[in-house]
């Protein structure tokens, strides 16, 4: 009888431990999602706050300082949590954790995803090379010293952002993830476009002066045009 009770007690303890382990695992998976949400909130709040402050204190030096801070918030609040989510819980696990239906593995969906990823990667690489060679800078903390109007920047003012958008949606489609795809379309792209319009365009006007104003007037914001602008 004693052995029976002991076995029953051990069984209950094992069941409780197993359930606790499962709950902790689920919480840890949701942690990444919460981290991403907080990152977007922090980055967007920083964009609004620093953009408002810069408008009250306009100068080239302040534009450079606030731009580096906003880029820091972007990398720490957006990029790192996204990279973390690739490995944990993984691209295909987000839907399961949130109870969402995954996207269909249809050839059309996979084809669009592949094209988005390839075109996005191409735009990202080409724009980075142009910034380094023509602008003597980079895409984040090493700000460009000259306005880049050549190469891909003749056709669109934000080829890197366009590449980032296409690649993000492409990854979501290829992974069959409703969470990643809708997150890119409904959260990431709108909030980043807001950053470009509210903060980056204004700080570029302060840093590059009239040359950027003229460039902005001639070249489209995002979608490239077939006939390039001749500087």
Secondary structure, 3 states (H helix, E strand, C coil): CHHHHHHHHHHHHHHHHHHHHHHHHHHHHHHHHHHHHHHHHHHHHHHHHHHHHHHHCCCHHHHHHHHHHHHHHHHHHHHHHHHHHHHHHHCCCHHHHHCCCCCCCCHHHHHHHHHHHHHHHHHHHHHHHHHHHHCCCCCCCCCCCCCCCCHHHHCCCCHHHHHHHHHHHHHHHHHCCHHHHHHHHHHHHHHHHHHHHHHHHHHHHHHHCHHHHHHHHHCCCCCCCCCCCCC
